[in-house]
Structure formats: structure tokens, C-alpha cells
Amino acid sequence: MIVGSDISRYPNTPRPTCRGYLHKRTQSAILKGWRKRWFVLKHNGYLHYYKHKKDEGKCRPLEVTKLEGAEVGVDTSLGKPFVFKCIPQAGNRIFYFCATSNQEMKRWLEAMDKAVHP
């Protein structure tokens, strides 16, 4: 496995297609609300996320989700701007993300759409 921080040692490793902070909606039994997380969309179509940017390459991701075949799009049901959702093909989970701007949301949606339809 090649991790993001190993790029200098492996110069032919493709850089992630998209990375940055997004707010992810939390729907656990204990916590509800939005949590800021560092997301990395890899060239292989897997979305990794970490608690902080500094964790990428140092810690295991909190979760890894395959985007191929997923349903991705803008979501207006939560009454919040710049929200989009991702429904992976495997499992019965819906991820809700919130970007900081419309431009940022479009950047993620474009990258995710390429991963959904490789």
C-alpha cells in the first residue's frame, strides 16, 4: 500500500484527484450534527477521510468508501447551502457533506462523478 506521504519516494504514484476539508453529517445514536473532516478522493475511486489533515499518511483513515456505482448529487432537503450527498452502491448508508462554497461543492461533485463512472 502506498500512502500519500510516500509520494516523494514513489514519484510515479498518482496524486489524489481531490482533497480538502468538508463537513460530514453525523447521525450516530450519541452524536448528531456536522463534523469537519479531511477527505481524500484517490485515483482508484475510493474516498478516505480522516479527523485532521495531518492524519493523512500517518494514521489509518476513519473510513474508506468505494464510489464506483454510487449515487452523488446536490441535496436541498436539509435546508443548508452547499450540501451534497453520496449513496454508495455497497451498504445502506447515505453520506451528507457540506462544502464552504458553491465552487468547492462543484469541485467535489465533479471529482466524485468521475469516480462513480470510471
Summary of the structure (lengths in Angstrom):
residues: 118
radius of gyration: 14.2
end to end distance: 21.1
largest distance: 45.1
contacts: 298
relative contact order: 0.20
helix: 18%
strand: 36%
